[in-house]
Amino acid sequence: MRHTEFWARLDHALGKAYSRTWAELTVVRDLDGRTTKEALDAGVPPKQVWAAVWRQLELPESER
């Protein structure tokens, strides 16, 4: 997964207006206490970050 696909999925899940703010402010438990943005900036693969976001948001299987 590329970063562009990650952001498109997050935009779809949360809405484009809110997704960036959520990514900067919300700590995701499965990302070692980091926010989504911090994890991506640290080099965590977008696919791994999305899996953690998917679990945190309890999204449907179809969005996995």
Distance bins in CASP14 RR format, pairs under 12 A and 6 or more apart:
PFRMAT RR
TARGET T0000
AUTHOR 0000-0000-0000
RMODE 2
METHOD distances of the structure
MODEL  1
1 7 0 0 0 0 0 1 0 0 0 0 0
1 8 0 0 0 0 1 0 0 0 0 0 0
1 9 0 0 0 0 1 0 0 0 0 0 0
1 10 0 0 0 0 0 1 0 0 0 0 0
1 40 0 0 0 0 0 1 0 0 0 0 0
1 44 0 0 0 0 0 1 0 0 0 0 0
1 45 1 0 0 1 0 0 0 0 0 0 0
1 46 1 0 1 0 0 0 0 0 0 0 0
1 47 1 0 1 0 0 0 0 0 0 0 0
1 48 0 0 0 0 1 0 0 0 0 0 0
1 49 0 0 0 0 1 0 0 0 0 0 0
1 50 1 0 0 1 0 0 0 0 0 0 0
1 51 0 0 0 0 1 0 0 0 0 0 0
1 53 0 0 0 0 0 1 0 0 0 0 0
1 54 0 0 0 0 0 1 0 0 0 0 0
1 64 0 0 0 0 0 1 0 0 0 0 0
2 8 0 0 0 0 1 0 0 0 0 0 0
2 9 0 0 0 0 0 1 0 0 0 0 0
2 40 0 0 0 0 0 1 0 0 0 0 0
2 45 0 0 0 0 0 1 0 0 0 0 0
2 46 1 0 0 1 0 0 0 0 0 0 0
2 47 0 0 0 0 1 0 0 0 0 0 0
2 49 0 0 0 0 0 1 0 0 0 0 0
2 50 0 0 0 0 0 1 0 0 0 0 0
3 9 0 0 0 0 0 1 0 0 0 0 0
3 10 0 0 0 0 0 1 0 0 0 0 0
3 23 0 0 0 0 0 1 0 0 0 0 0
3 36 0 0 0 0 0 1 0 0 0 0 0
3 37 0 0 0 0 0 1 0 0 0 0 0
3 39 0 0 0 0 0 1 0 0 0 0 0
3 40 1 0 0 1 0 0 0 0 0 0 0
3 41 0 0 0 0 0 1 0 0 0 0 0
3 43 0 0 0 0 0 1 0 0 0 0 0
3 44 0 0 0 0 0 1 0 0 0 0 0
3 45 0 0 0 0 1 0 0 0 0 0 0
3 46 1 0 1 0 0 0 0 0 0 0 0
3 47 0 0 0 0 0 1 0 0 0 0 0
3 49 0 0 0 0 1 0 0 0 0 0 0
3 50 0 0 0 0 0 1 0 0 0 0 0
4 10 0 0 0 0 0 1 0 0 0 0 0
4 11 0 0 0 0 0 1 0 0 0 0 0
4 40 0 0 0 0 0 1 0 0 0 0 0
4 46 0 0 0 0 1 0 0 0 0 0 0
5 11 0 0 0 0 0 1 0 0 0 0 0
5 12 0 0 0 0 0 1 0 0 0 0 0
5 45 0 0 0 0 0 1 0 0 0 0 0
5 46 1 0 0 1 0 0 0 0 0 0 0
5 47 0 0 0 0 1 0 0 0 0 0 0
5 49 0 0 0 0 0 1 0 0 0 0 0
5 50 0 0 0 0 1 0 0 0 0 0 0
6 12 0 0 0 0 0 1 0 0 0 0 0
6 13 0 0 0 0 0 1 0 0 0 0 0
6 19 0 0 0 0 0 1 0 0 0 0 0
6 23 0 0 0 0 1 0 0 0 0 0 0
6 36 0 0 0 0 1 0 0 0 0 0 0
6 37 0 0 0 0 0 1 0 0 0 0 0
6 39 0 0 0 0 0 1 0 0 0 0 0
6 40 1 0 0 1 0 0 0 0 0 0 0
6 44 0 0 0 0 0 1 0 0 0 0 0
6 45 0 0 0 0 1 0 0 0 0 0 0
6 46 1 1 0 0 0 0 0 0 0 0 0
6 47 1 0 0 1 0 0 0 0 0 0 0
6 48 0 0 0 0 0 1 0 0 0 0 0
6 49 1 0 0 1 0 0 0 0 0 0 0
6 50 1 0 1 0 0 0 0 0 0 0 0
6 51 0 0 0 0 0 1 0 0 0 0 0
6 52 0 0 0 0 0 1 0 0 0 0 0
6 53 0 0 0 0 1 0 0 0 0 0 0
6 54 0 0 0 0 0 1 0 0 0 0 0
7 13 0 0 0 0 0 1 0 0 0 0 0
7 14 0 0 0 0 0 1 0 0 0 0 0
7 15 0 0 0 0 0 1 0 0 0 0 0
7 16 0 0 0 0 1 0 0 0 0 0 0
7 19 1 0 0 1 0 0 0 0 0 0 0
7 20 0 0 0 0 1 0 0 0 0 0 0
7 22 0 0 0 0 0 1 0 0 0 0 0
7 23 0 0 0 0 1 0 0 0 0 0 0
7 36 0 0 0 0 1 0 0 0 0 0 0
7 37 0 0 0 0 0 1 0 0 0 0 0
7 40 0 0 0 0 1 0 0 0 0 0 0
7 46 0 0 0 0 1 0 0 0 0 0 0
7 49 0 0 0 0 0 1 0 0 0 0 0
7 50 0 0 0 0 1 0 0 0 0 0 0
7 53 0 0 0 0 0 1 0 0 0 0 0
8 14 0 0 0 0 0 1 0 0 0 0 0
8 15 0 0 0 0 0 1 0 0 0 0 0
8 16 0 0 0 0 1 0 0 0 0 0 0
8 19 0 0 0 0 1 0 0 0 0 0 0
8 46 0 0 0 0 0 1 0 0 0 0 0
8 50 0 0 0 0 0 1 0 0 0 0 0
8 63 0 0 0 0 0 1 0 0 0 0 0
9 15 0 0 0 0 0 1 0 0 0 0 0
9 16 0 0 0 0 0 1 0 0 0 0 0
9 19 0 0 0 0 1 0 0 0 0 0 0
9 23 0 0 0 0 0 1 0 0 0 0 0
9 36 0 0 0 0 0 1 0 0 0 0 0
9 46 0 0 0 0 1 0 0 0 0 0 0
9 47 0 0 0 0 0 1 0 0 0 0 0
9 49 0 0 0 0 0 1 0 0 0 0 0
9 50 1 0 0 1 0 0 0 0 0 0 0
9 51 0 0 0 0 0 1 0 0 0 0 0
9 53 0 0 0 0 1 0 0 0 0 0 0
9 54 0 0 0 0 1 0 0 0 0 0 0
9 57 0 0 0 0 0 1 0 0 0 0 0
9 59 0 0 0 0 1 0 0 0 0 0 0
9 62 0 0 0 0 0 1 0 0 0 0 0
9 63 1 0 0 1 0 0 0 0 0 0 0
9 64 0 0 0 0 1 0 0 0 0 0 0
10 16 0 0 0 0 1 0 0 0 0 0 0
10 17 0 0 0 0 0 1 0 0 0 0 0
10 18 0 0 0 0 1 0 0 0 0 0 0
10 19 1 0 1 0 0 0 0 0 0 0 0
10 20 0 0 0 0 1 0 0 0 0 0 0
10 21 0 0 0 0 0 1 0 0 0 0 0
10 22 1 0 0 1 0 0 0 0 0 0 0
10 23 1 0 0 1 0 0 0 0 0 0 0
10 24 0 0 0 0 0 1 0 0 0 0 0
10 26 0 0 0 0 0 1 0 0 0 0 0
10 28 0 0 0 0 0 1 0 0 0 0 0
10 36 1 0 0 1 0 0 0 0 0 0 0
10 37 0 0 0 0 0 1 0 0 0 0 0
10 40 0 0 0 0 0 1 0 0 0 0 0
10 46 0 0 0 0 1 0 0 0 0 0 0
10 49 0 0 0 0 1 0 0 0 0 0 0
10 50 1 0 0 1 0 0 0 0 0 0 0
10 52 0 0 0 0 0 1 0 0 0 0 0
10 53 1 0 0 1 0 0 0 0 0 0 0
10 54 0 0 0 0 1 0 0 0 0 0 0
10 56 0 0 0 0 0 1 0 0 0 0 0
10 57 0 0 0 0 1 0 0 0 0 0 0
10 59 0 0 0 0 0 1 0 0 0 0 0
10 63 0 0 0 0 0 1 0 0 0 0 0
11 17 0 0 0 0 1 0 0 0 0 0 0
11 18 0 0 0 0 1 0 0 0 0 0 0
11 19 1 0 1 0 0 0 0 0 0 0 0
11 20 0 0 0 0 1 0 0 0 0 0 0
11 21 0 0 0 0 0 1 0 0 0 0 0
11 22 0 0 0 0 0 1 0 0 0 0 0
11 23 0 0 0 0 0 1 0 0 0 0 0
11 53 0 0 0 0 0 1 0 0 0 0 0
12 18 0 0 0 0 0 1 0 0 0 0 0
12 19 0 0 0 0 1 0 0 0 0 0 0
12 50 0 0 0 0 0 1 0 0 0 0 0
12 53 0 0 0 0 0 1 0 0 0 0 0
12 54 0 0 0 0 0 1 0 0 0 0 0
12 57 0 0 0 0 0 1 0 0 0 0 0
12 59 0 0 0 0 1 0 0 0 0 0 0
12 60 0 0 0 0 0 1 0 0 0 0 0
12 62 0 0 0 0 0 1 0 0 0 0 0
12 63 1 0 0 1 0 0 0 0 0 0 0
13 19 1 0 0 1 0 0 0 0 0 0 0
13 22 0 0 0 0 1 0 0 0 0 0 0
13 23 0 0 0 0 0 1 0 0 0 0 0
13 36 0 0 0 0 0 1 0 0 0 0 0
13 50 0 0 0 0 1 0 0 0 0 0 0
13 53 1 0 0 1 0 0 0 0 0 0 0
13 54 0 0 0 0 1 0 0 0 0 0 0
13 56 0 0 0 0 0 1 0 0 0 0 0
13 57 1 0 0 1 0 0 0 0 0 0 0
13 58 0 0 0 0 0 1 0 0 0 0 0
13 59 1 0 1 0 0 0 0 0 0 0 0
13 60 0 0 0 0 1 0 0 0 0 0 0
13 62 0 0 0 0 0 1 0 0 0 0 0
13 63 1 0 0 1 0 0 0 0 0 0 0
13 64 0 0 0 0 0 1 0 0 0 0 0
14 20 0 0 0 0 1 0 0 0 0 0 0
14 21 0 0 0 0 1 0 0 0 0 0 0
14 22 1 0 1 0 0 0 0 0 0 0 0
14 23 0 0 0 0 1 0 0 0 0 0 0
14 25 0 0 0 0 0 1 0 0 0 0 0
14 26 0 0 0 0 1 0 0 0 0 0 0
14 36 0 0 0 0 0 1 0 0 0 0 0
14 53 0 0 0 0 1 0 0 0 0 0 0
14 54 0 0 0 0 0 1 0 0 0 0 0
14 56 0 0 0 0 0 1 0 0 0 0 0
14 57 1 0 0 1 0 0 0 0 0 0 0
14 59 0 0 0 0 1 0 0 0 0 0 0
14 63 0 0 0 0 0 1 0 0 0 0 0
15 21 0 0 0 0 0 1 0 0 0 0 0
15 22 0 0 0 0 1 0 0 0 0 0 0
15 23 0 0 0 0 0 1 0 0 0 0 0
15 57 0 0 0 0 0 1 0 0 0 0 0
16 22 0 0 0 0 0 1 0 0 0 0 0
16 23 0 0 0 0 0 1 0 0 0 0 0
18 24 0 0 0 0 0 1 0 0 0 0 0
18 25 0 0 0 0 0 1 0 0 0 0 0
18 26 0 0 0 0 0 1 0 0 0 0 0
18 57 0 0 0 0 0 1 0 0 0 0 0
19 25 0 0 0 0 0 1 0 0 0 0 0
19 26 0 0 0 0 0 1 0 0 0 0 0
19 36 0 0 0 0 1 0 0 0 0 0 0
19 37 0 0 0 0 0 1 0 0 0 0 0
19 53 0 0 0 0 1 0 0 0 0 0 0
19 57 0 0 0 0 0 1 0 0 0 0 0
20 26 0 0 0 0 0 1 0 0 0 0 0
20 35 0 0 0 0 0 1 0 0 0 0 0
20 36 0 0 0 0 1 0 0 0 0 0 0
20 37 0 0 0 0 1 0 0 0 0 0 0
20 40 0 0 0 0 0 1 0 0 0 0 0
21 35 0 0 0 0 0 1 0 0 0 0 0
21 36 0 0 0 0 0 1 0 0 0 0 0
21 37 0 0 0 0 0 1 0 0 0 0 0
22 28 0 0 0 0 1 0 0 0 0 0 0
22 35 0 0 0 0 1 0 0 0 0 0 0
22 36 1 0 0 1 0 0 0 0 0 0 0
22 37 0 0 0 0 1 0 0 0 0 0 0
22 53 0 0 0 0 1 0 0 0 0 0 0
22 56 0 0 0 0 0 1 0 0 0 0 0
22 57 0 0 0 0 1 0 0 0 0 0 0
23 31 0 0 0 0 0 1 0 0 0 0 0
23 34 0 0 0 0 0 1 0 0 0 0 0
23 35 1 0 0 1 0 0 0 0 0 0 0
23 36 1 0 1 0 0 0 0 0 0 0 0
23 37 1 0 1 0 0 0 0 0 0 0 0
23 38 0 0 0 0 1 0 0 0 0 0 0
23 39 0 0 0 0 1 0 0 0 0 0 0
23 40 0 0 0 0 1 0 0 0 0 0 0
23 41 0 0 0 0 0 1 0 0 0 0 0
23 46 0 0 0 0 0 1 0 0 0 0 0
23 49 0 0 0 0 1 0 0 0 0 0 0
23 50 0 0 0 0 0 1 0 0 0 0 0
23 52 0 0 0 0 0 1 0 0 0 0 0
23 53 0 0 0 0 1 0 0 0 0 0 0
23 56 0 0 0 0 0 1 0 0 0 0 0
23 57 0 0 0 0 0 1 0 0 0 0 0
24 34 0 0 0 0 0 1 0 0 0 0 0
24 35 1 0 1 0 0 0 0 0 0 0 0
24 36 1 0 0 1 0 0 0 0 0 0 0
24 37 1 0 1 0 0 0 0 0 0 0 0
24 38 0 0 0 0 1 0 0 0 0 0 0
24 39 0 0 0 0 0 1 0 0 0 0 0
24 40 0 0 0 0 0 1 0 0 0 0 0
24 41 0 0 0 0 0 1 0 0 0 0 0
25 34 0 0 0 0 0 1 0 0 0 0 0
25 35 1 0 0 1 0 0 0 0 0 0 0
25 36 0 0 0 0 1 0 0 0 0 0 0
25 37 0 0 0 0 1 0 0 0 0 0 0
25 38 0 0 0 0 0 1 0 0 0 0 0
26 33 0 0 0 0 0 1 0 0 0 0 0
26 34 0 0 0 0 0 1 0 0 0 0 0
26 35 1 0 0 1 0 0 0 0 0 0 0
26 36 1 0 0 1 0 0 0 0 0 0 0
26 37 0 0 0 0 1 0 0 0 0 0 0
26 38 0 0 0 0 0 1 0 0 0 0 0
26 39 0 0 0 0 0 1 0 0 0 0 0
26 52 0 0 0 0 0 1 0 0 0 0 0
26 53 0 0 0 0 1 0 0 0 0 0 0
26 56 1 0 0 1 0 0 0 0 0 0 0
26 57 0 0 0 0 1 0 0 0 0 0 0
27 33 1 0 1 0 0 0 0 0 0 0 0
27 34 1 0 0 1 0 0 0 0 0 0 0
27 35 1 0 1 0 0 0 0 0 0 0 0
27 36 0 0 0 0 1 0 0 0 0 0 0
27 37 0 0 0 0 0 1 0 0 0 0 0
27 38 0 0 0 0 1 0 0 0 0 0 0
27 39 0 0 0 0 0 1 0 0 0 0 0
27 52 0 0 0 0 0 1 0 0 0 0 0
27 53 0 0 0 0 0 1 0 0 0 0 0
27 56 0 0 0 0 1 0 0 0 0 0 0
28 34 1 0 0 1 0 0 0 0 0 0 0
28 35 1 0 0 1 0 0 0 0 0 0 0
28 36 1 0 1 0 0 0 0 0 0 0 0
28 37 0 0 0 0 0 1 0 0 0 0 0
28 38 0 0 0 0 1 0 0 0 0 0 0
28 39 1 0 0 1 0 0 0 0 0 0 0
28 40 0 0 0 0 0 1 0 0 0 0 0
28 44 0 0 0 0 0 1 0 0 0 0 0
28 48 0 0 0 0 0 1 0 0 0 0 0
28 49 1 0 0 1 0 0 0 0 0 0 0
28 50 0 0 0 0 0 1 0 0 0 0 0
28 51 0 0 0 0 0 1 0 0 0 0 0
28 52 1 0 1 0 0 0 0 0 0 0 0
28 53 1 0 0 1 0 0 0 0 0 0 0
28 54 0 0 0 0 0 1 0 0 0 0 0
28 55 0 0 0 0 1 0 0 0 0 0 0
28 56 1 0 1 0 0 0 0 0 0 0 0
28 57 0 0 0 0 1 0 0 0 0 0 0
29 35 0 0 0 0 0 1 0 0 0 0 0
29 36 0 0 0 0 0 1 0 0 0 0 0
29 39 0 0 0 0 0 1 0 0 0 0 0
29 52 1 0 0 1 0 0 0 0 0 0 0
29 53 0 0 0 0 0 1 0 0 0 0 0
29 55 0 0 0 0 1 0 0 0 0 0 0
29 56 1 0 0 1 0 0 0 0 0 0 0
29 57 0 0 0 0 0 1 0 0 0 0 0
30 36 0 0 0 0 0 1 0 0 0 0 0
30 39 0 0 0 0 1 0 0 0 0 0 0
30 44 0 0 0 0 0 1 0 0 0 0 0
30 48 0 0 0 0 1 0 0 0 0 0 0
30 49 0 0 0 0 1 0 0 0 0 0 0
30 50 0 0 0 0 0 1 0 0 0 0 0
30 51 1 0 0 1 0 0 0 0 0 0 0
30 52 1 1 0 0 0 0 0 0 0 0 0
30 53 0 0 0 0 1 0 0 0 0 0 0
30 54 0 0 0 0 1 0 0 0 0 0 0
30 55 1 0 1 0 0 0 0 0 0 0 0
30 56 1 0 0 1 0 0 0 0 0 0 0
30 57 0 0 0 0 0 1 0 0 0 0 0
31 37 0 0 0 0 0 1 0 0 0 0 0
31 38 1 0 0 1 0 0 0 0 0 0 0
31 39 1 0 1 0 0 0 0 0 0 0 0
31 40 0 0 0 0 1 0 0 0 0 0 0
31 41 0 0 0 0 0 1 0 0 0 0 0
31 42 0 0 0 0 1 0 0 0 0 0 0
31 43 0 0 0 0 0 1 0 0 0 0 0
31 44 1 0 0 1 0 0 0 0 0 0 0
31 45 0 0 0 0 0 1 0 0 0 0 0
31 46 0 0 0 0 0 1 0 0 0 0 0
31 48 0 0 0 0 1 0 0 0 0 0 0
31 49 1 0 0 1 0 0 0 0 0 0 0
31 50 0 0 0 0 0 1 0 0 0 0 0
31 51 0 0 0 0 1 0 0 0 0 0 0
31 52 1 0 1 0 0 0 0 0 0 0 0
31 53 0 0 0 0 1 0 0 0 0 0 0
31 55 0 0 0 0 0 1 0 0 0 0 0
31 56 0 0 0 0 1 0 0 0 0 0 0
32 38 0 0 0 0 1 0 0 0 0 0 0
32 39 1 0 0 1 0 0 0 0 0 0 0
32 42 0 0 0 0 1 0 0 0 0 0 0
32 44 0 0 0 0 1 0 0 0 0 0 0
32 48 0 0 0 0 0 1 0 0 0 0 0
32 49 0 0 0 0 0 1 0 0 0 0 0
32 52 0 0 0 0 1 0 0 0 0 0 0
33 39 0 0 0 0 1 0 0 0 0 0 0
33 42 0 0 0 0 0 1 0 0 0 0 0
33 44 0 0 0 0 0 1 0 0 0 0 0
33 52 0 0 0 0 0 1 0 0 0 0 0
33 56 0 0 0 0 0 1 0 0 0 0 0
34 40 0 0 0 0 1 0 0 0 0 0 0
34 41 0 0 0 0 1 0 0 0 0 0 0
34 42 1 0 0 1 0 0 0 0 0 0 0
34 43 0 0 0 0 0 1 0 0 0 0 0
34 44 0 0 0 0 1 0 0 0 0 0 0
34 48 0 0 0 0 0 1 0 0 0 0 0
34 49 0 0 0 0 1 0 0 0 0 0 0
34 52 0 0 0 0 1 0 0 0 0 0 0
34 53 0 0 0 0 0 1 0 0 0 0 0
34 56 0 0 0 0 0 1 0 0 0 0 0
35 41 0 0 0 0 1 0 0 0 0 0 0
35 42 0 0 0 0 0 1 0 0 0 0 0
35 44 0 0 0 0 0 1 0 0 0 0 0
35 49 0 0 0 0 1 0 0 0 0 0 0
35 52 0 0 0 0 0 1 0 0 0 0 0
35 53 0 0 0 0 0 1 0 0 0 0 0
35 56 0 0 0 0 0 1 0 0 0 0 0
36 42 0 0 0 0 0 1 0 0 0 0 0
36 43 0 0 0 0 0 1 0 0 0 0 0
36 44 0 0 0 0 1 0 0 0 0 0 0
36 46 0 0 0 0 1 0 0 0 0 0 0
36 48 0 0 0 0 0 1 0 0 0 0 0
36 49 1 0 1 0 0 0 0 0 0 0 0
36 50 0 0 0 0 1 0 0 0 0 0 0
36 51 0 0 0 0 0 1 0 0 0 0 0
36 52 1 0 0 1 0 0 0 0 0 0 0
36 53 1 0 1 0 0 0 0 0 0 0 0
36 54 0 0 0 0 0 1 0 0 0 0 0
36 56 0 0 0 0 1 0 0 0 0 0 0
36 57 0 0 0 0 0 1 0 0 0 0 0
37 43 0 0 0 0 0 1 0 0 0 0 0
37 44 0 0 0 0 0 1 0 0 0 0 0
37 46 0 0 0 0 0 1 0 0 0 0 0
37 49 0 0 0 0 1 0 0 0 0 0 0
37 53 0 0 0 0 0 1 0 0 0 0 0
38 44 0 0 0 0 1 0 0 0 0 0 0
38 49 0 0 0 0 1 0 0 0 0 0 0
38 52 0 0 0 0 0 1 0 0 0 0 0
39 45 0 0 0 0 1 0 0 0 0 0 0
39 46 0 0 0 0 1 0 0 0 0 0 0
39 47 0 0 0 0 0 1 0 0 0 0 0
39 48 0 0 0 0 1 0 0 0 0 0 0
39 49 1 0 1 0 0 0 0 0 0 0 0
39 50 0 0 0 0 0 1 0 0 0 0 0
39 51 0 0 0 0 0 1 0 0 0 0 0
39 52 1 0 0 1 0 0 0 0 0 0 0
39 53 0 0 0 0 1 0 0 0 0 0 0
39 56 0 0 0 0 0 1 0 0 0 0 0
40 46 1 0 0 1 0 0 0 0 0 0 0
40 47 0 0 0 0 0 1 0 0 0 0 0
40 48 0 0 0 0 1 0 0 0 0 0 0
40 49 1 0 1 0 0 0 0 0 0 0 0
40 50 0 0 0 0 0 1 0 0 0 0 0
40 52 0 0 0 0 0 1 0 0 0 0 0
40 53 0 0 0 0 0 1 0 0 0 0 0
41 49 0 0 0 0 0 1 0 0 0 0 0
42 48 0 0 0 0 0 1 0 0 0 0 0
42 49 0 0 0 0 1 0 0 0 0 0 0
43 49 0 0 0 0 1 0 0 0 0 0 0
44 50 0 0 0 0 0 1 0 0 0 0 0
44 51 0 0 0 0 0 1 0 0 0 0 0
44 52 0 0 0 0 1 0 0 0 0 0 0
44 53 0 0 0 0 0 1 0 0 0 0 0
45 51 0 0 0 0 1 0 0 0 0 0 0
45 52 0 0 0 0 0 1 0 0 0 0 0
46 52 0 0 0 0 0 1 0 0 0 0 0
46 53 0 0 0 0 1 0 0 0 0 0 0
46 54 0 0 0 0 0 1 0 0 0 0 0
47 53 0 0 0 0 0 1 0 0 0 0 0
47 54 0 0 0 0 0 1 0 0 0 0 0
47 64 0 0 0 0 0 1 0 0 0 0 0
48 54 0 0 0 0 0 1 0 0 0 0 0
48 55 0 0 0 0 0 1 0 0 0 0 0
49 55 0 0 0 0 0 1 0 0 0 0 0
49 56 0 0 0 0 0 1 0 0 0 0 0
50 56 0 0 0 0 0 1 0 0 0 0 0
50 57 0 0 0 0 0 1 0 0 0 0 0
50 59 0 0 0 0 1 0 0 0 0 0 0
50 63 0 0 0 0 1 0 0 0 0 0 0
50 64 0 0 0 0 1 0 0 0 0 0 0
51 57 0 0 0 0 0 1 0 0 0 0 0
51 59 0 0 0 0 0 1 0 0 0 0 0
51 63 0 0 0 0 0 1 0 0 0 0 0
51 64 1 0 0 1 0 0 0 0 0 0 0
52 59 0 0 0 0 0 1 0 0 0 0 0
52 64 0 0 0 0 0 1 0 0 0 0 0
53 59 1 0 0 1 0 0 0 0 0 0 0
53 63 0 0 0 0 1 0 0 0 0 0 0
53 64 0 0 0 0 0 1 0 0 0 0 0
54 60 0 0 0 0 1 0 0 0 0 0 0
54 61 0 0 0 0 1 0 0 0 0 0 0
54 62 0 0 0 0 0 1 0 0 0 0 0
54 63 1 0 0 1 0 0 0 0 0 0 0
54 64 1 0 1 0 0 0 0 0 0 0 0
55 61 0 0 0 0 0 1 0 0 0 0 0
55 63 0 0 0 0 0 1 0 0 0 0 0
55 64 0 0 0 0 1 0 0 0 0 0 0
57 63 0 0 0 0 1 0 0 0 0 0 0
57 64 0 0 0 0 0 1 0 0 0 0 0
58 64 0 0 0 0 0 1 0 0 0 0 0
END
